[in-house]
Amino acid sequence: MPAATTAATLNTALGSGALLLGLTASLLGAGVLVTGIRLGNARLTRGAVTYGWMVFGAAVLAVVMMERALITRDFSVKYVQQVGSAATPPLFNVAALWSALEGSILLWILVLSVYLAAVIRRYRRRMDDPLIAWAMVVMFVVSAFFFLLASGPANAFQNAGTPDPSSCCRGPNPLLQNHVLVVFHPPLLYLGYVGVTVPFAFAIAALITGRVGEGWLVQTRRWALAAWGFLSVGILLGGWWSYEVLGWGGMWNWDPVENASFLPWLTLTAYLHSVMVQERKGMLRVWNISLLVSTFALTILGTFLTRSGIVNSVHAFSNGSIGTYLLGFFGLVVIVSLVLIARRGDQLRTAGSIQSPVSREGAFLANNIAFAVFAVVVLVGTVFPLVVEALQDRTLAVGPPFYNSMSTPLGLALLFLMAVAPALPWRETDAATLGGRLFWPAWTGAAALVLAVVVGVDTWASLAAFALGGFAGGAAIRQLFLAVRRRGWHGLVGRSSGGMVVHLGIVLVAVAMVAGNGFSRSADLTLAVGRPVAFAGHTFELRGVEQFATRRAVGVRTPIAIDGGQAYAPALTSYVAFGMTVPTPSVRTGLTGDLYLALDSQTRPSTTETRVKVFVKPLTMWMWIGGLLVAVGTALALAGRNRTRRDGVAQPVVDAGVPDVPDVPDVVEVGGGE
């Protein structure tokens, strides 16, 4: 047998075998755990760890074999015929794994198996605890579902035989092979999306075992925070990719697939705030479990939207064959969760109540209401047109004006709450105390308002955004200053201070988005070689028109000198195999704003002249700086000392950001019943 044929057989055989092994191990792991729990057999439940490692090994093997097939250009594999190409650069050839439906499911399985292995590693000595064991059952069931997809309707290892040159081997979508961010954005997004499975599993386990008090929260808060951090950075990198690749000068357009990632971010953000109320006061039990269920269900719904072909988007995989499976799994998750919540209704009720709306718990409740309304608005705007199309066979468009009009007041309310909540104690407070704590943040907001007026901001929403952004930023800086004054630089490490750094990042992102959306300027300029054209206080001079060609594409770039200095070269690249022309913008980035150049894909430059779209985008860099602060703040929060001993009993909470609030111990008992 020829060596190439042997390698191809090895790829498909080992890949398919790994998927079947993962499916079998997932089902056996769930079955063994349920049996061990029912029989009270601790040895049996601890033995399920082996199946978890088998799932992890199977997922790694499947991905390795697919990457091997892509790297070696094994075109006998159907998926490689679909996304592989001899001309694709190695970096994008590796990233082709997640550039289409079947490979994206493999990536999902890999990330899920990593989380499964991490949970096993963390709780390997406590598998006889029913809460841990049932959480593992849930994770095994979710794993089995995705292995089932990968083994059946989304099997990437189908043997396609001899490739047909007319329909094969063109490489990934051109939009997914012209920027390095495609290597990082999807995996980070998946780490957030899939990471939600862990806290969801513990929430379901708490409902099954009846331990619905505060104990299960200790096990979930770090997992939820890590998933939130990955999801946040993944969404921001997606915006950056859109900005750098699509040539329209923006980074967020309320696309249905963008919304699909934003929805679980909203509900998970609400959970991270409201969970602190439950930890401190024992309240909001139903709400917190419902938020985790909603977040996980929304990740499944988002996967359905992106992989069923139901929406048209540059982010979506069309002609998906797994939409029915995903929709059915979504329905199963919702129904089972509602039944379990109803079953534990009496235990989920709490006697506690919010004593005063002017307290931190009151602010967090208002925060959650705003996030919930925001999520409902985005969900309705995303799903309603699909329902209308399915029922009435007509197209209904819900565009940015709807989302912007609805999100503006909600965003302003959230900025206000970001400023006020950290200054409030966990009890009723008086006006004098609150005024003292908000004095300097209020002055920061006033200064931001004055600066906005000076630079020409003249709409009420934008002025309010700058003022409230300054207010919230000042409040976060005050909390960080107090933490450092109390504990030195160690005060920056922990959930409270990390949260304040995240708040600073969110403020920067919000203000940069307001500036970019409200004060961008653009023009279509016709440039001729040697003739500078002025726009927005800058000059643009075409230096020439350059042709280029590679194995996969031909194109043209136009070096354009800005203000007589460095030349920036927007380009048009025509991918011959696809018959598709992709504009590649060129951006001069600065702290005060970007100059963004993009060629019109419908008009190719002549030898001495070109048309270029010029965007002046204020404060764009601060959005990426804000994203970096979000990542740093999440890391600082995760780096805080674990407040639980090995026996699972929580230690007192130290809120370094509010030194004048007495510490209140968490009311938890992880190891025992509630």
N, C-alpha and C positions, 0 to 999 in steps of 0.2 A: 504494500500500500504506500503511495507517495507520502512524503513527509507533510506536505500541505494538507492532504486529505486527513491524515492522522490528527493533525493539530485542530482541524475544523471539527472532527468528530469528538475530540477531547473537550473543546469549548462547549458544544451543545450538550454532550452527555453529562459532564460535571456540573454545568450550569443548571440543567433541568433537574439533575439528581439533588443538587443543593436545595432547590426550591421545594421539592417533595420532602426532603429531610426536614427542612424548616417547618413546613406545614404539619408533618407528623409529630415533630417534637413539640410544637405549640399545642396541638390537641392533647397529646399525652401529658404534657406538663399541667394543663388545666384539669384534665381528668384525674391525675394522681393527686393534685392538691385538693380538689373537691372531695375525693375519697378519703384522704387523710384527715381533712377537717371533720367530715361526718363521723368517722370512726374514732376521732380523737387520737390518731396515730401520729405522734410527732416525728417518728423516724421516716414515715412515708412522706410527710410534708417537707421535711428537710431534704429528702431524696429528689424533690422536684428541681432543686438547683441544677442538677445535671442536665435536665431538659432545657433550662435557660441557656446554659453554655452551648448546648447543641444548636439552639436557635441562633445564637450569636455567630457561631462558626459557620453555619449554613448560609447566613446572610453575607458574611465576609467572602466566603467562597463564591457565591453567585455573582457578587459585584466584581471580584477579581477576575473571574472567567469572562464576564462581559467586557471589562476593560482590556483584557488580553485579546479578545476578539476584535475590539475597536483598534487597538494599537497595531496589531498584526494585519489589519485589514482583511479579516476573515469574512469575505462576502458571501459565504454559504449560509451565514446566519441572517435571518430576515431583518432583524433590527439593525445590523451593520449595513445591510443594503440600503436601509431607510435613511440612516444618519451618518454613515461612514463615507470616507472619500480618500483616495490616495493623495489628493492635493491639499487636504485640510492640515493646517499646522498642528504639531503634536499637542500643544496646550489645549486647543479647541477640540481636538480629537478625543482627548480624555474627558473634557467637559460635555462631549456629545452624549455621554451616559444619561444625563438628565435633560436632554434637549427635545425629547419626544415622550409619548405616553408610557410605553413599556419600561423604558429606562428610568423614568421618574418614579415609578412604583418600586423599582429596585432600590433607588436612593432612599425612598420612604422606609423600606424594610431594613436597610442598613442602619439608618438613624434610630429606628425603633429598637432594633436589636442592641445597639449601643446603650440606649437608656435602660433596656431590660437587664443587660449585664451590669450596668452601674447600680441598679436597684438591688440585684442579687448580691453584688459585692458589699453594698452598704448594710444589708439586713440579713446576711447569710447565717448569722448566729441566732436569728429571731424568727425563722420561718415557721416555728410552731405557734407564733402569735397569730390568732385568727385574723386580726386586722391586716397584718403583713401578708398572710397567706391569701386572703381574698383579693387584696390589691394585685398580687401576682397572677391570680386567676384571670382578672380583668385584662391585664397586660398580655397574657397568653392568648386570650380570646381575640383581642385586637390584632395581635401578631398573626394568628391563624387566618383572620379575614384577609389581611394584605398578602400573605403567602398564597392564599387561595386565588386572589386576583392575579398574582404574578405567575402562578402555575397554570391558570386557565385562560380567561379572556384577555389578559395583558401579558402573555408569555413572550419574553424577549428572546428566548432561545429556540424559537422555531427554525427548523432547517429549511431553507428556501431553495436549496440546490444551486444550479448554475445561474448566475445573475443575468438579467436581461439588460444589456447596455442602454437601452432606450429609457428605462425607468429606474435605474439603480445608481447608487453610489455617488450621489450629488453632494453629500455632506450635510451637516446640520443647516437649519434655517439661516440664511445670511445674517439676520439680526442677532444670531447667537454665535457668530464666529468673527466678530469685528471689534470686540472690546473685552479686556481682561476681567471686567466685573462679572461676566457670566460664569467665571470660575468660582466666585465667592458668594454672590447674591443668592442663588438657589439653595446651596447647602446650609447657609446660615438661616434662611427662611424656614427650611425644613427642621433645623434644630429647634426652632421656636414652635412651629406647627406641631411636630411630633412630640416635642417635650411636654406638651399639655396632657398627654396620655397619663403621665405619672400622677399628678395631683388628681386628675379625674378618677384614676383607678383607686386611689385612697378614699376619695369621696364616696364612691360606690361601695367600697369595702366597709366604710363607716355605716352606711345605710343598711347593708346586709347584716352586719354584726350587732347593730343597735348602739354602737359606741359613737353617738353623734354629738357628743360634747365637744370639748376643745382639744382633746388628745390628738385626733388625726391631723389637726392643723399643724402641729409641730413637725409632722412627717412631710408635709406638703409645701411649706412656705418657701424653702430653698429651691425645691424643684420648680415651683411656679415662678419664682423670681428669675431663675436661670432661663426658663423657657421664654419669659417676657423679654429678657435682655436680648436673646438671640432673635426673637421676632421683631423687636424694635430696630435692631441694627440691620436685619434683613430687609425690612420695609424701606429704611433710609437708603440702603445700597440699591434697592430697586428703583427708587427715585433718581439716584445718581446715574444709574444705567440709562434710564429713560432720557435724562438730561444730556448725556454724552453720546447717545446712539441714535435717537429717533429724529433729531434735527428740528424739533418744533419749539425749542426754547423753554420748555417746561419740564417739571418732574412729577406732577400729579394731576390727573385729569378725571378723577372719579370713574375710571374704567371699572367695569364689573369685576374683573379679576383683581385689580388693585383693592377694591372694596372687600373682596373675599379674604384678603389677608388683614385688612384693617378691622373687620368685625370682631374676630377673636381677640385682637389687641385691645379693643375697647372694653370687652367684658372681662378680660384678664386683668387689665389695669384697675377696673372697678373692684375686682376681687382682692387685689393686693392692698387696696386701701380699706375695704370693709372688713377684711380678715383681722385687722388690728382691733376693731371694735369687739369682735367676738373673743379675741384673746384677752382683752382687758375687762370686758363687761359681760361676756357670755351671751351676747345678743346676736341677732342676724344669722342664726343657724340655717334656717331654710334658704335665706337669701344667698349665703355663701356657697352652699352646696349647689343651688340653682345656677349661680354664676359659673362654677366649674363645669357643670353639665352643659350649659349653654356654650361655653368656650370650646369644649371638645366637639360638641355637635356642629358648631360653626366651622371648625376645621374640616370636618367631613363634608359639610355643605360646600365649603370653598373648594375642596378637592373635586367634588361633583361639577361645580361650575367650570373649573379649569380643564377637566379631563373628559367631559362628556360631549364636547362639541356643541353645547347648547348656546354658548355665547361666542361672538366673534371678537377677538382681541389679539393684539400682538403677543400677549402673555399666555394665551390659551392653547391647548392641544386640541385641534379639531378632529372630527371623525372618531371620537373616543368610543370604545366598545364596552366600557365598564360603568356607564352612567346609571343603569338600572340597579346594579349591585351597590353602588355607593348610595343611591337614594334609599334603597331598602335598608342598608346598614344605618343610615342617618335616622330613618323612622324607628328602627329597633332601639337605637340608643335613647331616643327621646321617650318612647313608650316605656321601656324598662326603667328608666330614671324616674319618670313621673309616678309609676306604680310604687317604686321603692320609697319615694318621698311621701306619697300618700300613706303608705303602710307605717311610716315612722312619724306621722304627723303629730301625735301626742308628745313624743319624746323631743321633737324639734321645737316645740313651743318653749319659750323662756319667759320668766317672770320679769326680767329686767326691762327697763325702758329708758329712753333718753330724757334725762331730767331737765335739760335746758337746750334749746336750739343753739345758744351761744356757748358751745363747748366743742371739743375736738370730735366727739362722736356725732354731734349734730352736723358739723361741717363735713365729716366723712359720709354721712347719710345723704346730704345735699349733693356731694360729689358723685355718689353712686347713682342718684336719680338723673343727674346730668349725663353721665356716661350711658345709662340705660336708654334714655331718650335718644341720645346720639346714635346708639347702636340700632334702635328701632328705625330711625330715619334712614340710615344707610341701608339697612336690610330691606325696607319697603322700596326704596329707590332702586335697589339692585334686582329684587325678585319680582316686583309687581309687573314690569314690562314683559318678563318671561311668562308669567301667568296669563296676561292679556293675550300674548301671542299664541299660547297653547290653547286657550279657550275660544278666542275670537278670530284667530288666524289673521291678525293685523299687527303691524309693528308700532310700538310705542317707545319713544326715546325719552329717557330721563337724563338730562345733561348737567353740566357743572352749575348753571344758574340755580337749579333746585337745591343742590347740595350746599352751595355757597350761602344761599339765603337762609337755609336751616342751620348750618353749622356755625355761622358767625355768632349769633347770640349764645349758643352753647359753648363755643370756644372761649368767649369773653367771660362767661360765668365760671368756667373751669380755671381760667387764669386768676380770677378773683379768689376762688377757693384755695388755689395753690398758695396765695399770699397769706390768707387769713388762717387757714387750718394749722400750720406749724406753730403759730403763736398762741393757740387756744389750749388750755389745760383739759384734762379728762374730768372736768367738772364744770359747774357753773362759774362764771367769772364776772367781775365788775368792769364797768367801762373804763375806769382809771387804769387798771392793770392791762387791759387789752390795748388801750391807747398808748401806754408806755412801750409795749412790745412792738407795736406797729408804727411808732413814730419815725424811725429811720427808713424802714421800707416805704412808708408813704412819701417821704421826701425823695426817695429814689424814683418812685413813680412819677412824682411831680417834675423832677428833672428830665425824665424821659419824655414826658408830655411837652415840656418847653422845647427840648431838642427837636421833637417831631414837628412842632409848629415852625421852628426856625428853618428847617430844611424843606418846608413846603407841603407837609401833609395837611390835607384839608377835608377829609371825609371823617364823619363821626366814628365809624367802625375802626378805621385805621388809627385815629388818635386814641381811641379807647384801648386798642390792642397794644400800642406802644406804652401807654400809661400803665395798664395792668401788667404788661410784661415787665416793666421796670419795678412795679410794686412786688410782683412775685419773685423776681430775681433778687431784689433787696431783702425780702424775707428769707430766702434760702441762704444768702450770704450771711445774714445775721445769725441764723442757726449754726452755720459752719464756724463762724467766729466764736460763738459761745462754746461750741464743742472743743475747739482748739484751745481756748483759754482755760477750759476745765481740765482737759487731759493731755494737752500738748498735741503734737501731730498725730498721735494715736487716736485722737478724737475724730479723725476723718474716716476711720475704719468702723464699719458697723451699719446696721440697717437704717438708722435714723440719718446719719451723715451721708451715707451713700444715696439715700432717697433725696436729700437736698441737692446733691450734685446732679442727680437725674433731673430734678426740677429745673435747675439752671440750664441743662441741655435742652429740655422741652421748651423753655422760654425762648432760647435762641432759635430753635427750629420754628416756633410759632411766629416770632417777630420777623425772621427772614422770609417765611412764606408770605406774610402780609405785605412786606416790602416788595417781594418779587411779583406777587399777583397784582398789587395795586399801583405800582410805580414803574413797571417795566415800560420801555419804549422800543419801538421796532420800526424798521423801514426796509423797503426793497430798493437796493442801490444797483445801478448799472455802472460797472467799473471798467475803464479802459487802461491799458498799460501806460504808465507814466503820467496819469491824470488823477491827482488826488481828489476825493470827494469828501465833503464835510457833513457830519451828522452828530448831533448830541454833544457838541464840543470836542469831537475827535475827527481825525482825518484818516481816510482809508485809501490806500494806493495799491493797485494791482501790479505785481512785479513780473507776472508772466503766467503762462498756462502750461502745465507739465502733464504729459501722458505717462501712464505706467501700466505694467502688465505682470501678472503672476500666473501660476499654473491654474488657479481657480477663478481669477477675475481680471478684468481690465478696468481702467478708470482714468480719472483726470483730477488733478489737484491744482489749486490756484493760490499761490503764496500772496498774501495781502499784508502790506506793512501798515501797522497802526501807529498813528502820530509820528510817522517817519522813522520808527524804531524797528523792533523785531517783527518779522513776517510770520503770520499765522496762516495755515493752509487747509481750509475746508476742502473736502473732496467728494466726488461721486464715484462709487464703486459698482460696477455691473458684474454680477455673478452669472457667468455664461450658462452654467448648467440649470439655473433656476429662471433665467430670463428676467432677473429682478435687479433694479438699481437702488442702491442704498446710499443716502447722504451720510457723510461723516463730518459732524461739526468740528470747529476748532475754537477754543475758548481761551481768552486772556483773563486770568483770574486775579482778583485783588481783594483786599479787605473791605473796600467800600463797594465793590460790585464787579460784575463780569461783563466783558464784551464778547458776544457770542456770534459767530459767523457760520452760516449754513448755506449751501448751494441749493438751488431749486432742482429737484430730481426730474422735473419735466422739461427743463431747458439746459442742454449741455453747453458749456462755454465754447466760444470760438477761439481761434489762436491768439486773439488780442483783446478779447472783451468777455465779461461774464456778468451775470446777475447774482447778487448775493443778498441774503436776508440777514440783517444786522439787528441783534437784540441787545439792549442795555438792561442788565439784570442787577439791581442793587442788592447788596448784602448776601448774595448766594453762598459765599464761602462760610458764612456764619451758620448756615444750615448744616454743613458737614462738620463744623466744629461742635455744634450742638449734638450731633450724632455721636461724636467721639466722647463728649461728656456723658451722654447716656450710657455708653459702654463702660466708661471708667466708673461711673456711679454704681452701676449694677455690680461690677467687680468688687468695689469697696463694700457694698452691702452684703455680698456673698462671703467676703473675707472676714466678716465679723465673727466673734467667737460664738461657738455653738452653745446655746443656753440650756442644753439638755444633757444630763449625765447619762451614763450607760444604762441605768435602770429606767430611763425614759421619763424621769421627773424633771420638769422645767425649773430653771433657776430664775431669780428675779430679773425682770427686764430693766436694762439701764438705757434710758433715753438721753443720750449725751447732748442732743440738740436742745433740750428743754430742761436745764439743770434745776429750775425752781419748781418742777413738778415732782412730787414724791414718787418713788418707784412703787409699782404695783405688781405683785407676783402674778405670773400666768396661772390660770386654774386648769391644770392639765394632769392627766394620769394616763400615759400612753400604754403602759403595760397591762393595766387592768380595765375593768368595766367602768362605765360612767355611772 
